[in-house]
Amino acid sequence: MKKKFLKPCWTFVSSAIGSLTNPNKLAKRFLSEKRIKISSLTISKYLAYFEEAYVLYCAKRYDVKGARYFSTPVKYYFADVGLRNARLNFRQVEETHIMENIIYNDLRRRGYNVDVGVVEHEVNKDGSRKKIQLEVDFVVNKGHIRYYIQSALSVADEEKKEQETASLKKIGDSFKKIIVVKDKIVPRHDNTGILYIGLEQFLLQETSSDLDIL
């Protein structure tokens, strides 16, 4: 494993937590930013090494309605957010992606399988029907239990609330749907049954079953 490839790869993945990416996209960054030509296959191997070392987790995209996985792109999360921040010299500490990473790690701690959800549906645009994809941050499974979870700093205004709930409303099944916000709030359900809960209270739920009683 060559250090001239390893360090930039580690940096690129560090800056991409919570964002969709793949080896081809990272290879283009190598070429454009470092003037280094590297194959996507080599990058795939490096990413696999990071996963095997338990410093990086890969979350695949799952088609909720079609019940199938997409092979690419995927999202990566760090087992230790501090290591990620240190690699970037604490330059990119976006609250949105850091919070998402923390929630992902906590769900794994509770023993869940965690995927990135995709909800496809048709819309009318310019007189024709077009398929679009909406994202659910996390599709969470353990045995017969399933949750759909969105991570959002805030849903204080209607536009943001609509943005965060759009995919959840299109799912159409009866599994619990949760939006975790940064601020400390009193847990509540809206008229569609979606639960809103603050990040601190969510993380203090010690077991998976604690979510069922909310």
N, C-alpha and C positions, 0 to 999 in steps of 0.2 A: 504494500500500500504506500504510494508516494505522498510525502507530506505536502508537495506543491498542489496536489489534488485534494487531499484530505481536509486541510484547513479551510480552503474556500468553500468546499461542499458543506462543511459543518456550519460555516457562517451563513451560507445561502438558506439552508434548512432552518437555521435559527431565526432568520428574518421572515420566514414564511409560515410560522405556526398559525393554525386556524385558517389558512388560505389554501385553495385548491392548487395542487402542483403535481408534477410528474418528472421522471428522469429527462425527458426531451426538453421540458421547459428549463430545467436546471442546466442542461448542456448548453442551451442558448445563452444563459447568463454567463457561463464560463467563457464563451466565445466573445460576447459583447463587452463584458466588464473586465475580464482577466486576459483576453486575447489567447486563451488556451482552448485547443480543440480536444474534446474528450467525448467518448461515445456514451450514449444513454445506458448501454449495457454495463459499462464500468461504474457509472453513477448508481445504477440499481444495486450493484454489489456493495458499494460503500454504504448505501442506505440500509441494506440488509445487515451489514456489520454493526451499524449503530443500533438496530433493533435487537440483534443478538446480544449486544452489550447492555441491554435494558436501559439505555439512555433516551431512546426514541420509540414512540408508538405510532403505528400507522392505522388510521381510521378509514375504512373503505366506504364508498358511496352505495347506498341501498335504495332501490326503487320500492317505495312503500306499497304502492298499488300493484305494481307488477311482480313484487316478491322476488327480485333478482338483484345481483350485484353488478355494478359497473367496474371494469378493470382499471380504468383511469378516468380523470385524475383522482387523487386521494388527498387526505389531510394528514399532517404530522403534528404530534404533540410531544412535549418533553416530559420525561419522568420527573425531572427536577427543573422547575422554572428558573431557579437561581443560576443553574449552570448555563441555561440559555441566555439569560440576561448578562451574565459575566462574559460570555463569548462575544456579545455585541457591545461590551463595555458600557452597558446600561443605557445605550443610545435609543433603542426601540422598545419602549416599555408601554406600548399601547394597551390601555385598560381593557378594551374590548377583547383582544386576543389572549391577553394574560388571564382574564376572568374565564374565558372559554376553556383554556388549558387546565385551570384549577378545577373546574367542574368535571371535565373529562377524567382527570386523575382521581377525583373523589368517587366517581361512578365506578371506575375500575377497582378502586380500593374495596368497594362494597360487593365486588364479585360479578358485576354485570358485564355482558358483551356490549360494546358500544360502537355504533356505526353512525355515519353521516347520512341523514335522510334526504331523499329526493321525491318530490310529489309532482307528477306530471299531470297537466290538465289542458284543455283546449279553451282558447279565447277567440272572440271575433275581432279581427283587426283588418280595417280597410276592406270590409265586405267578404273576407275569407277567414276560415278557421285555421288557427295556428297553435301548435303545441308549445307550451313553455314549461320550464322547470322551476319549482319553488323549493327552497332548502329548509330542512329541519336540522337544527344543529346536531341533535343526538337522538338516535333511535336506540333505546336501551332495553335489553332483553336478559332475562334469567328464567329458564324453564317456561312456565306459562305466563310469567309476568312481563309486561311491556309498558314503557313510558315513552312519550315524545317530549323532548325538552328543548326549549329555546333559551339561549343566554343573551341578555340585553342589559346594557347599562341602565336604561330607563325606558319607560313607556308612558312618560308624562303627557305627551301630546297625542292627539288622535292619529296623526299621520304615522308616527312611529309605532303606535299600538297596532294599527292596521297592517303595517309592514311585518311586524313580528308574528301576528296571529294568522296571516293569510294562508300560509302553508298548513298550519294546524287545522284550520277550518275546512280545508280541502281533503283531509285524510278520510273522514267519513266512517271511522270505526269507533268503538266505545272505550278504547284504552285511554288511560289518564294522560292529559296534556298539561304541561307545566311551563311557565315562563319564569326564569330566575332573573331578578333584577339586582343591581348593585346595592341600592339603598335598603335600609332596614324598614320593613313594612309589616303591617298586620296581614297574614295570609288571607287571601280572599279568592272567590270564584266569580267569574263574570257570568253573563246570562247564557253563554254557550258552554259553560262547564270548565273553562280553562282556569287553572290555578295559577295565581301570582304569588310569589314568595321571595323574600329577600335572600341574598347570597349567604349571609351569616347564618340565618336559621336553617337554610338548606344544608349547609355543611355540617351543622350540629346534629342533623338526623343521624344517629349512630348506626342504625341498621337499615337494610332495604325496606323492611316492613313499615318503618316509621313513615315513609312516603305514602303508604296506603291509607293512613288514618287522616291525612291532611285533606 
